[in-house]
Each structure stands twice: as structure tokens, then as C-alpha cells.
Amino acid sequence: MREAGFENIDSLPISIKILLENLLRHCDEEVVTHSHIEKLVDWQNSQHSSEEIMFLPVRVLMQDFTGVPAVVDLAAMRDAVKVLIGTHDFTTFRSTICQSKSPVKTLDSIEISAVDGSSGPEVHFDVRARSFLHNQVRSLVGTLERVGAGSWGTDDVRRALEARDRAACGPVCPPYGLYLAGVSYEVDPFAPSETASKRPA
């Protein structure tokens, strides 16, 4: 935010800082303008203004592992995901009792979305790969939660991956909410074969 020319931001309330970050990310001088950002920085004098400001949330209030409400930065987590996609040695993100012969796996994608859950906002992680290591998904989600909370950055995730050391992993997410959403194949193994379809009745 200082790079955008706003110096006196340390004293702003945390909620205003989050909204200010939001505007800076989406400033296009059409929907969100520099004037909107200036009004938010000077929020105490602008709070009675009738001008509407569009907010496109990139952070969401959620429950962290301890049940304490925490603000997570979805954009930061999505940025950190990029260093994990592809074929890597995921030793850092697998259990010490993992029985896989190799720690090398290919992570196809991780999609992160905020949804309205039955008990409040939830952050969903859709993780896709041909196969996973023991505790790999829980380790990845726990590490990304640290990024969302602001404790880690993308470079920290990269260093953890490159360390190939279980001790470099972030906290392991609890198993609650983890489930297999589906299995897909390039070719449907259950589809009738051409040979079977040509057999006489």
C-alpha cells in the first residue's frame, strides 16, 4: 500500500486496512477509482459521504484450527498455490509413516473458494491429482492456511517445498471436512466395449 503512495496506514483499523487492500487490488479507474481509495484512507472524514464504493472481497472471516475467528487472504493463498502445482518431491508434505515408494507426485490443481457454510463462511480447497501421499492434502491445506493468515508468504511455501524436510511443513490441518469428491478417468473403464456391443444377443 505504501508503494501506491499511502504513507499513514499503520494507524488504520484492521478492517479498514483489509478494505483498502481490496480496493488497491481492483483499482481500474472505472469500477474502483483512486478517489475511492483516498476516501477510504480518510474514512473518518468521509464516513458520511453518499458515494458508493464497490468492494470485491479477497479476504474472508473464518474459523481457524482452534475455532478462533481469523481473517484469511484468499488472493495470497491462490498465489502461493502456484509454486505447488506440477511434479515435485513432496517429502515436506507427507507423513513420516507414508508407505509410498516415492515422494514425487504431480499436483494438477488446487482451487480455493469462499462459500457460505451452515455455521458461517467456509474456505473450500479442491485438490486434484492422480494420487496423493499420506497426509499430503492436510499438510498442504494447513500450510496454505498460514499464508492466508499472513504468517507465511509464497516464498516460505517455496522454501518448504524445496527443503524436502517434514519439519519444514506448516501445521497439519485436522481431518474434519476432508473427503473424496470424485474420481475421473481419461477413458471410462466401465463403458461397454465395442467388442461387447457387437456380440449377438
GUTILUM-760688 format. One line per 8 residues: for each residue z, x, y of C-alpha. Coordinates in Angstrom, 1 decimal, always signed. Example, Ala and Ser with C-alpha at 12.3 -4.5 7.8 and 13.67 -1.06 7.14 Angstrom:
residues 2
+7.8/+12.3/-4.5; +7.1/+13.7/-1.1
This chain:
residues 201
+0.0/+0.0/+0.0; +0.7/+2.9/+2.3; -2.9/+4.1/+1.7; -4.0/+0.7/+3.2; -2.2/+1.6/+6.4; +1.1/-0.3/+5.9; +4.0/+2.1/+6.5; +7.0/-0.1/+6.9
+7.1/-1.6/+3.4; +10.3/-0.2/+1.9; +12.5/-2.8/+3.6; +10.4/-5.7/+2.5; +11.9/-8.1/-0.1; +10.7/-7.5/-3.6; +9.0/-10.9/-3.7; +7.0/-10.1/-0.5
+6.0/-6.7/-2.0; +4.6/-8.4/-5.1; +2.6/-10.9/-3.0; +1.5/-8.1/-0.7; +0.2/-6.1/-3.7; -1.5/-9.2/-4.9; -3.4/-9.6/-1.6; -4.4/-5.9/-1.5
-5.9/-6.2/-4.9; -8.0/-9.2/-4.0; -8.9/-8.4/-0.3; -12.6/-9.1/+0.0; -12.6/-10.2/+3.7; -13.8/-13.7/+2.6; -11.1/-15.4/+0.5; -8.5/-12.8/+1.3
-8.7/-11.0/+4.7; -7.0/-8.1/+6.4; -5.5/-10.7/+8.7; -3.8/-12.4/+5.8; -2.2/-9.1/+4.7; -1.0/-8.4/+8.2; +0.6/-11.9/+8.4; +2.4/-11.3/+5.1
+3.7/-7.9/+6.2; +5.0/-9.6/+9.4; +6.3/-12.5/+7.3; +9.4/-13.2/+9.3; +7.4/-13.9/+12.4; +4.5/-15.6/+10.6; +6.5/-17.9/+8.3; +5.9/-21.0/+10.5
+2.1/-20.4/+10.6; +0.0/-23.3/+9.3; -2.7/-20.9/+7.9; -3.1/-20.9/+4.2; -3.2/-17.7/+2.2; -4.8/-17.6/-1.3; -2.6/-15.8/-3.9; -4.2/-14.9/-7.3
-1.2/-13.7/-9.4; -1.3/-10.5/-11.3; +2.4/-10.4/-12.0; +4.4/-13.0/-13.8; +8.1/-13.6/-14.3; +9.0/-13.4/-18.0; +11.9/-12.7/-20.3; +12.1/-9.1/-21.4
+13.5/-7.9/-24.7; +17.1/-8.5/-23.6; +16.5/-12.0/-22.3; +16.8/-10.9/-18.7; +14.1/-12.2/-16.4; +11.7/-9.4/-15.5; +8.6/-9.2/-13.3; +5.6/-7.7/-15.2
+2.4/-6.4/-13.7; -0.5/-7.7/-15.8; -3.0/-5.6/-13.9; -1.1/-2.4/-14.7; -0.8/-3.3/-18.4; -4.5/-4.1/-18.6; -5.3/-0.7/-17.0; -3.1/+1.2/-19.5
-4.7/-0.6/-22.4; -8.0/+1.2/-21.7; -6.6/+4.6/-23.0; -5.6/+3.0/-26.3; -8.9/+1.3/-27.1; -11.1/+3.2/-29.6; -10.4/+5.5/-32.5; -7.3/+7.6/-32.2
-4.5/+9.2/-34.1; -1.7/+6.6/-33.6; +1.1/+8.6/-35.0; +3.2/+7.8/-31.9; +2.8/+4.1/-32.5; +3.6/+3.8/-36.2; +6.8/+3.6/-38.1; +8.3/+6.7/-39.8
+8.2/+4.8/-43.1; +4.5/+3.8/-42.7; +2.7/+4.2/-46.0; -0.8/+4.5/-44.6; -2.6/+7.7/-45.8; -3.9/+8.4/-42.3; -2.6/+7.6/-38.8; -6.2/+7.4/-37.5
-7.1/+3.8/-36.7; -9.7/+2.1/-34.5; -8.3/-0.4/-32.0; -11.1/-2.8/-31.0; -9.4/-4.6/-28.1; -6.2/-5.8/-26.6; -6.4/-8.8/-24.3; -3.4/-9.6/-22.2
-2.9/-13.1/-20.7; -0.2/-15.1/-19.0; +0.4/-18.6/-20.2; +2.9/-21.4/-19.6; +5.2/-21.5/-22.6; +7.6/-24.2/-23.7; +10.5/-22.4/-22.2; +8.8/-20.6/-19.3
+6.0/-18.1/-18.6; +4.8/-16.0/-21.5; +2.7/-13.0/-21.8; +0.3/-13.0/-24.8; -1.2/-9.9/-26.4; -4.3/-10.5/-28.6; -4.7/-7.2/-30.5; -7.8/-6.7/-32.7
-8.6/-4.0/-35.2; -10.0/-3.6/-38.8; -6.5/-2.6/-39.9; -3.1/-1.7/-38.5; -0.3/+0.8/-39.1; +3.3/-0.2/-39.9; +4.8/-1.4/-36.6; +1.7/-0.4/-34.6
+1.3/-3.7/-32.7; +5.0/-4.0/-32.0; +5.1/-0.4/-30.7; +2.0/-0.9/-28.5; +3.4/-4.1/-27.0; +6.8/-2.5/-26.4; +5.2/+0.4/-24.6; +2.9/-1.8/-22.5
+5.9/-3.9/-21.5; +7.4/-0.7/-20.0; +4.1/-0.3/-18.0; +4.3/-3.9/-16.8; +7.9/-3.4/-15.7; +6.9/-0.4/-13.7; +8.9/+2.2/-15.7; +5.7/+3.7/-17.2
+2.2/+4.3/-15.9; -1.2/+4.7/-17.5; -0.7/+8.5/-17.7; +2.6/+8.0/-19.5; +0.8/+5.9/-22.2; -1.9/+8.6/-22.5; +0.6/+11.4/-22.9; +2.5/+9.3/-25.5
-0.7/+8.8/-27.5; -1.7/+12.4/-27.3; +1.8/+13.6/-28.3; +1.3/+12.2/-31.8; +5.1/+12.0/-32.0; +7.1/+8.9/-32.8; +9.8/+10.0/-30.3; +7.2/+9.7/-27.5
+6.8/+5.9/-28.1; +8.2/+3.3/-25.8; +10.7/+0.7/-27.2; +9.5/-1.2/-30.3; +9.0/-4.9/-29.5; +11.1/-7.3/-31.7; +9.1/-9.2/-34.3; +9.6/-12.6/-32.8
+6.2/-14.2/-31.9; +4.1/-11.7/-33.8; +1.7/-13.4/-36.2; -1.7/-13.1/-37.7; -4.1/-15.2/-35.6; -7.1/-14.9/-37.8; -9.4/-12.7/-40.0; -13.1/-12.4/-39.4
-15.9/-10.7/-41.3; -19.4/-9.5/-40.2; -20.7/-11.3/-43.3; -18.8/-14.3/-44.7; -17.7/-13.3/-48.2; -17.2/-16.9/-49.1; -20.6/-18.1/-48.1; -22.8/-19.3/-51.0
-25.2/-16.5/-52.1; -28.9/-17.0/-52.1; -28.9/-16.4/-55.8; -26.3/-19.2/-56.4; -28.3/-21.6/-54.2; -31.4/-21.1/-56.3; -29.7/-21.8/-59.7; -30.9/-25.1/-61.4
-28.4/-27.9/-61.1
